[in-house]
């Protein structure tokens, strides 16, 4: 997985996290155990309502891209929201 800031020379806040970009960024991800769409939507909804979400994409608690963490079936929120 690559760092979009390093690869694209653009700030994360200005990036639009489209489904296509998330898919492209996770293609090289070794873990293929992704959750279903309903669970993903549920997790992302909870993240979007969280005060610790930065620019709609980064968790201020753990530093992850929420689109990536939420997609993995075995992942969990460090704040125990999901």
Phi and psi in degrees as a GROMACS rama.xvg file:
@    title "Ramachandran Plot"
@    xaxis  label "Phi"
@    yaxis  label "Psi"
@TYPE xy
-109.386  161.75  UNK-2
-88.8655  117.611  UNK-3
-62.1647  -27.8906  UNK-4
-67.0329  -44.5006  UNK-5
-70.7685  -44.7698  UNK-6
-69.4579  -45.004  UNK-7
-99.8597  -6.74119  UNK-8
53.6317  44.9128  UNK-9
-134.695  153.567  UNK-10
-76.3862  146.597  UNK-11
-61.4517  -36.0004  UNK-12
-63.4337  -26.4141  UNK-13
-90.9931  -6.31966  UNK-14
-81.3004  138.51  UNK-15
-95.9583  117.929  UNK-16
-82.1675  83.8496  UNK-17
-81.3187  158.292  UNK-18
-56.1405  -34.6878  UNK-19
-66.1736  -40.691  UNK-20
-66.6637  -42.6252  UNK-21
-60.8226  -44.3298  UNK-22
-62.4754  -44.3656  UNK-23
-61.2162  -41.8026  UNK-24
-73.4112  -22.5442  UNK-25
-98.7421  -1.91826  UNK-26
-56.8532  -39.3447  UNK-27
-87.8668  0.269227  UNK-28
-64.4292  124.999  UNK-29
-69.0201  -24.6881  UNK-30
-85.7331  122.941  UNK-31
-108.143  12.978  UNK-32
-92.4649  78.3199  UNK-33
-92.1014  151.519  UNK-34
-81.1284  169.28  UNK-35
-74.31  167.218  UNK-36
-62.2971  -39.8078  UNK-37
-62.2295  -45.894  UNK-38
-65.4431  -40.582  UNK-39
-60.4351  -47.2697  UNK-40
-59.5786  -42.9238  UNK-41
-60.8029  -48.3863  UNK-42
-63.1705  -44.8163  UNK-43
-66.5001  -32.5735  UNK-44
-63.2716  -45.8866  UNK-45
-62.5714  -41.2101  UNK-46
-63.9235  -41.3572  UNK-47
-64.786  -24.1973  UNK-48
-89.6634  -6.38883  UNK-49
-81.149  136.814  UNK-50
-72.2216  -12.1394  UNK-51
-92.6246  4.79582  UNK-52
-83.0266  128.724  UNK-53
-106.172  126.384  UNK-54
52.7407  27.5255  UNK-55
70.9466  11.5917  UNK-56
-144.447  -22.811  UNK-57
-118.891  134.571  UNK-58
-82.3217  124.506  UNK-59
-71.6762  -19.9926  UNK-60
-77.3996  -48.4408  UNK-61
-114.227  -12.2679  UNK-62
84.026  4.74197  UNK-63
-78.5014  160.188  UNK-64
-80.8869  117.57  UNK-65
-62.0096  -30.3909  UNK-66
-62.4765  -33.6236  UNK-67
-77.3994  -51.7976  UNK-68
-60.3011  -44.6439  UNK-69
-64.1266  -27.428  UNK-70
-72.7614  -28.3061  UNK-71
-79.9742  129.427  UNK-72
-64.7523  -29.4997  UNK-73
-95.8433  -1.18772  UNK-74
-74.7037  162.847  UNK-75
-145.176  160.277  UNK-76
-80.5967  133.37  UNK-77
-67.9664  -16.0062  UNK-78
-96.8809  7.1002  UNK-79
59.3889  31.8863  UNK-80
-78.7759  -27.7549  UNK-81
